[in-house]
């Protein structure tokens, strides 16, 4: 394909990764973000081996490893502290050829932003609210709320779960509420409460919680509860502490060490898989097309995979349309697997019925359950991503 130009709507992790990947393939990619500046709000983020492989393709693996914490093991416990599951992520990392880690979301976004701007200082524009697009036989134009427009050969909607690009393509499609919400935060100036590189998951009735080492002297934690975040009638910190109660885990102390203003509280939502991702010179990427619940920690990971495959597909194809459809075909089945598996897992993890939770916890302690968990994570973490060579 001759040199093309791409318009990327959204300056989050997926949009910036797509811009970087496309630019490495010789595509003049520009990012348009409606916020006045790139300033991601967020807590910790798990980047499993598949995401680290994608970052390697982007030339950023070492930058990310330097700012995050490598994850080597995961333990699952009951509120009593009894261990019912374990996963050797170090072994999985050796088999995939890439480590898994936890990093602060804003740090990852800043690494991606710096890489794009290092290639072209004008490649990212903020305060640009895209409200539509117009396509003709020669290209596509992005239309902005201030009446301006930008011209390119293809347009990528990477504008999140409430994507305006998706709405323009497919109309209003409501998000799917999972029936529970989550608190998230990062405890500062504290040592990881477990062994080096160890993650702890705890399962209760209608509640789950976890903690991850997340960079120097920082620990990321989350806790969930059935219901809606809007039903919380008092401070997020007090409610999160109550959710884990007197559990024999370090999670309560981590919540207590986190400032009230630094705790996020959000309903858990996703979007069911759909058969089509784009049309003509337009496609979607990341949460705009395959938003998933966080139970597998794969949201950002899948967006990074998208970026690499998109760039490769555009490079290999004779036309823009065929390149975008090839990208979609190569990504659709994997994204559906993540959405469906994460949704089902979340429902089981949030069980509140005493008999159901007893059955879940009993089965989790069996060799069959551990083998099944290793198989699922093995499928997730092993990924064959193309090298990005122009």
N, C-alpha and C positions, 0 to 999 in steps of 0.2 A: 504494500500500500504506500502511496506517496505521502509526504508529510501532512499530517492532519492536525486539527485543533479541537480541543475538548473543553466544554463548559461544565464545571462541576459545581452543583448546588449543594452547599453545606460544608462547613469547615471543621467538622468533628473528626474523629479518628479515621472513619472510613473515607471521607472526602479527601483529607490530606494524604492518606496512604494511596488512594487512587491517583491523585495528582502526581505524586512522586513516582509511582510505578509507570504511569503513562509517559512522563517526561523522560524516564530512562529508556523508553522505547522510541524516543524521538517525536512524541506527540506534544504539541504546545498546549499544555493543560493549565487552566486557570480556575481558581476556587473563588466562589462568591458566597459570603457568609452574611446573613441578615443582622447578626449581633454587631454592636459597634466595635468590638474587639474580640480576638480569640482568647477566651478565658473560660475554659471548661470547669464546670463545677462537678465535683465528684469525690469519691473516697478511694478505696483500693480497687484493683483490677487484676484478675487472674489472667495470665498469659500462658496457656498450656503449650506443650511442645509444638503443636501445629502452628500456633501464632508466632512462636519464636522462629520457626522455619520460614514463615512468610517475611518476618523482619530481616532474616538473613538475606533473602532475595532482594530486599530493599536496601541492603547495606547498613542496617541499623542494629543488628543483633548485639554487638558489643556495647553500644551506647545504652541500650535498654538494660542489659545485664549489670552494667555499672551502677544503675540507679534503682534497681529492684532487689528482691531477695529470692534466691533460688529455692524452690520447693522440692524436697526430697522424699517426704513421707506424709501420708494423711491417715489420721486415726478417727474413727467414729465411736462416740461414747453415748451412754445414757445420762440423764441428769444426775444419777448416782455416781458417775465417773466410771462405770463398768464399760470396758472396751468391747464393742460388738463388730468392729470392722477395721481393716487396715489396707492401705494401698501403697505399693512401693513405686513411687513416682520416679525415683532415681533409676530404677531398672527400666521403666518405660522410657525415660529420657535416653538411656544408653541404646535402647532398641530403635528409637526414632532418630537418634543423632542430634537431638536438641533438648535442652533443659526446659523445665517449666518454672515460672516465677510469678511473684506478685509485685506490682508496682502501683504507685499512685497514678490515677487516671490523668490528672493535669500534667504530670511529668511526661507521660507517653505522648500526649498531644503536643507538648512543647518540643519534644524531640522530633516529631514528624514535621511540625511547622518550621523549625529551624532548617531541616533538610530541604524542604521545598523552597524556602526563601534563599537558601544558599545557592540554589540552582538559578533562581530568578526572583529578585527582590519585589517584582510587581505581580507575582503569580497568585497572591492571595489578596482579595479585596473584601473589606468588612463594610458593614452598613449597607449592604446590597440585598434587598429583599425581593427575591424572585417570585413573581405572581403568575407566571405562565410562560408559554413558549409557542413559537410559530415555526413550522417546518415547510420547506419547499424542496424542489428537486436538487438544488445546489447546496443546501445546508440547513442550519437551524438557528433561530434567534431566541435568546432568553430575554424575557420582558420583566422589567423591575418596577417596583411601586412608585418610583420617582419619575416614571415615564421614559427612562433610558432603556437601551437594549444592547446586547452583546451578540456577536455573530460567531458561529463555529461550525464544525462538521458533525459533532455529536454532543449530546447532553446527558450527563449522569446525575440522577437524583440521589444524593447522599444526605438528605435533609431530615433524617431521623424517623422515629415511629409515627409521627404526625405529619409526614411528608406532604408538602403542597404539590410536589411533582407527581407523586403517586395519585393524589386526588384528581389532578388534571388528567391523568391517563385513564384511571379506572373508576372515578366518581368516589362518593363517600362510602368507605368501608369501615365500620366501627371496630375499634380494638376489642380484644377479648380479655375480660377481667378474670384473674385466676382465683379470686376469693380470699386472698391474703395480702399482707403488706410487709414491708421490711424497713427496719432502721439500719443505717450504715454509718460508720465513723472510723477515724484513725486515732488511736491513742499515741500521744507523742512522748518523747523522752522516756521510753520504757524498753526494757529488754524483752525479747520474745519469751513468753511464759513456758514454752515447751522446749524440746531439743532443737538444735540447729536445723533449719529448713523444714520444720514440722508444722503441719496444719492440723487443727482440731475441729471436727464437726460434732455437734451435740444434737440429739433428737429428743424432743418431748412430745406432749400431746397438743397438737395444733400449733406447735412452735418448733423452730429449728434455729440453731445459732452456730457461728464458726468464728475462728480467728486465724489470721495468716501473718507471718512476718512480712513486712512491707517497706523495705529500705532501712537505712541506718536509724536505729533507736525508734522505730515506728512499728505498730501492729494494727492491721486492718481487721475490723470485726463487723459482723452483721447479725441481726436477730429478726425473726419473722413472727407474725401472729395472724391467725385467721380473722377475717373481717376487712374493714376499709380503714385506710389511714385517716380519713376524715372523722372517724368515730373516736379517735383519741382525744380525750377531753382535758388532758393536762400535758405538761412538758414532755417532749420526746424522750429526754434522758430518764425521767422518772418512769415513764411507761416501758421503756426498753429494759430498765433494771427490774421492774416487776415481772416482765415476761420470762426472764431467766430465773427469777426468784432465788431459791437457795440451792441452785444447781451446784454440784461439786466440780466445777470447772473454773478456769480463770476468766471467763468471758465477762462476768459481772464486774470484776475489778477493772477490766479494760474500759467498759462503758463508763464507770465512775471516773476514770482518768480523762475522759473526753469532754471537752467543753460543750455546753448545751447548743451553742450556735453552730458548732461543727457537725452536729448529728443530722443526717438526712432521713426523711421519712417519706416513702413513696408506695403507692399501690403497685402490685405486680401485675403487669399486663403483657400481652404479646399480640401477634397477628398470625392467624392460621395460614399455612402455606397456600399459595395460589398458583395456578398453572402458567400464567403469563407474567413476565417481569418487565416488559417494555413493548415498544412498537416503533417502527421506523428508525429514526436516529436517536431515540431516547431509551435509556435503560435505568434501572434502579440498583442500589447497592446498600449493603448493611441493613440497619434497622428499618430503612425505608421500604424494604421488601421482605425481610425475614426476621423481624424482631422476635426474640425468644425470651422466655422466662429465664432467670439467672441460675437455675439449679445445676446446670452443667458448666457454668462459667465460660460460655462460648460466644457471647454477643460480640465483643470486640475481636475475638479470634476469627470469627467467620467473616467479619468485615475486612480484616487484613488479608485473608485468603481471597476474598472477592477481588480486591485491588490487584493482586498479582495475576490472577486468571484473566481479568478484564484486559489488562495491558497486553498479555500474551495473545489473547484472542484477537484484539484489534490489530496487532502487528502481523499475525499470520493470515488474516482474511483479505480477500480482494476488494471488498466493499465495506463501508461502515455498517450497513444493515446486517450483513452476514456475520461480521465480527461480533456485533452485540448479541445476535441470536446464538452464536457459538458460545460466548461467555455464559449466557443464561442457561443453555443446555448443560454445560459442564458443571454448573453450580447448583442447579435446582434440586437434584435428589439429595445431595449432602445437606443442604439447608433444611429441607423437609425432615430429614432424619433428626437433626438437632432440635427443631421446633417440637416435633411430636414426642421425642424421648424426654426432653426437658419438661414438657407439660405433664406427661404421665408421672415422671419422677416427683414433680412438685406436689401432685395430688396425694401420692403415697406419703411423702415426707410431712405433709400437713394434716394427716389423719389425726383426729381427736378422740374417736371412740376408743374406750379402754381395751376392748377385745381386739379391735383392729390394730391398735398400736402394739399390743402384746405380741400379736402374730407377726407384724412387721419386724419388731425388734428381735424376736426369736429367730426368724428366718435370716435376718441380717448377720447373725453370728455363725451361720453355717458355711461350710466350704463351698457349697453351690453358689451362695450369694456372692462370696468373694471372687469366685471364678467369673461369675456374670459381670460383676463390676469391672474386673480387669479387662474383660472382653469389650465392654462398652467404651471404656477409656482408651483401650488399644485402638479401636476403630476411630475414635475421635482424634487421637494424637498422631496416628500415622497418616501422613498426607503427602501426596506426590505433586509438588508445585513446580512449575517450569522455571528455569533460569531466566532472568530478565536481561536479554542481550539484544541490542538494537541491530 
